[in-house]
Amino acid sequence: MPHTKLPAGIEDKNLEIYRYGKEVNAVYDGKKGSYLDLPMEMREPFQAEYIADKAAQHCIVNDFGIELADAQEEKFVGCRYGNWDKTPDLANGITTHDAPNCSEEKHCKGFNVLCKIPEAPNGKITKQEYFIIRLVGNGKLDKEIALDLNIRIPTVRTHLNHIREKLQVNNRIEIALWAQSKGIV
């Protein structure tokens, strides 16, 4: 029987954080629980990152109106690490943030402030390009992308040209593979 890699936290000592509705949960050592119930030493790397990220602090306090420290931490961690994916969010004391994936991301004031669009090899990916990358990764055609994002087909094609340049790829298949490798789809 082939060995199947399970998500982080189920069979190893890594940590995976995920959102379930409005809850921010974690899986560690085969156990599921609330993120805020994790031992403090597991929360410290996330707290340090939040403390160092002044833009995220400003967004959480001013745009979301969150004042309590635990609620700020939970919002930050839920947004930046709350996408269930194949990469542990905490392994050997090192954090690795997730690609954005939220039902409110199209209108979220914290998009790419709290959550972070993955780095491209040749330039920053815009919010619109990110949504197009996700749709390409889900097998959508230009016409479907245009309808979904309420833009014109030539605009989709212009964005795809920019995306190919930024990702240094040649076609949709390579865009989709990049999106899969980054946990976008």
N, C-alpha and C positions, 0 to 999 in steps of 0.2 A: 504494500500500500504506500503511495507517495506521501511524503511529509508535507502537511499543509501549514503554512505560517498563519498563526492566529493573530488577531489584533493585539496591540500592546496591552499589557495589564492582565490578560486572561490567564496566561501560563508563565509569565515572566515577571520580573521586578520593575518593569517600566510602567509608566503612567499614561493613560489615555483619558482625556477630558472630552466630554460631549454634552451637547444641549439636548434636553428632552422637554419640548414645550418651553416654558420659562425657567425650568430647573437647569442648573449646571451641575453635572454629575462627573464622577471619576471612576475608572476601573483600575485597580491596583492589586496585584497578588491574588487574582481570581475573585476579588470582592468588588461590589458596586456600592457606591455611597455618594453623598453630597460632597461637592468639592470643598465646601467650608468645613467639613468634618475630617478632612485629611490631617495628618500630623503636621505641625507647624514647619518642621524641617523640609517637608515636601512642598509646602506653599511658599517658602522663602525665595526660591529662584523667580517665581512669578511676581511676588511682591517687589523684589529688587528691580525687575524689568519695568513694572508699573511706576515705581518711584522715579526711575530714570527717564520715563517717557512723559515729558511735560505736555505735549500735544494731546496725548490720551487722557491725562488728568484733566486738562482744560475741557475737553469734549465731554467727559463723563459728568463733571460738575456743572458746567454751563449749558451744554446742549441736552443732557439727559436729566439734570437736576438731582443727581444722586449725591447725598451728603455723608452717609455713614460709610466708614472705612471698609467694613466687610462687604457691603453692597457694592462699593466702587471696585474692589478687588474681584468680586464675583462677575460683575459686568465686563471688566477688562478681560479676564480669563475666559469667560464664555464666548466673547466675540473673537478673541485672537486664537484661541485653542479649541473651540467647541465643535469643530467639524470632525465627525468620526471618520478616520482614515487609517492608512496602513503604517503611518509613521508615528512613533511614540512622541507624545508631547513633552515628556520628561524621561530622559535616559541617562544614567550616570551623572546626574546633576546638571545636564545640559538640556535647555528647552529648544524645541523646534516648533514654530507656529504653523498653523494650518492655513490653507487657502480659504478665502471667504466663502461661506455657504449659509445663507440665512434667508428666510422668507421675506425679510424687510430690507434687504440690501439695496434694492433699486432706489429707495427713498431715505435711506439711513444717513443721518448726519455724521455718523462715526465710520462710514465706509472708507477703508484705506487709511484710517486714523487708528481705530481700535483693531479692526481686522487688517490684514496686510495682503495686498496683491503680491504674488510671487515675483521675484526679480527675473527680468528677461536679460539675455546675454548682451543685447544691443539697444538699450533704451528702456524707459519706464512705460509700462502698460497703463493706458487710461482706463477709467471705469467702463466706458462704452466698449472698448476693445476687450476687456475682461469678460463682459457678458457675451460678446460675439465668440470669444474663445470657448466659453462653456457650451454655447449652442452648437458650434462646430464639433466639439467633443462629444456631443449627444447626437451627432449625425444629421443636424439640420442643414437644409439647403439655403442658398442665398435668399430666395423668396420667403421661406419660413422665418428666417432671421429678421428680415425686413418687417414682416407682419408682427412678429413677437416684440420687436423693439420700436415699432412705429417709426421706421425710417425707410428711405428709398433704397432700392436694390443697388444703384450706383454708389450710394453711401456705404453700404455693406461691403462692396468690392474695394472701395478706397480703404476702409478699415482693415480688410483682409490683407491688402498690400502692405500697410504699415505693420500689421502683426507679423507677417512673414519676415519683414526686415528686422524687427525687434527680436524675434525668436531665432533668426538666422536659419529659417527652414524654407522649403520649396513648395509645399502643398498642404492641403487640408489634412491629409493623413498625419503628417508630421506635427501639425498644430494639435490634432486630437491626441497624439502620443505624448506631446509635451503636457497637455492639460491632464492627462491620466497620471503622468509621473509626478505632477505637483498636487494631486488630490483635488483638482478642480471639478472633475467628473468622476 
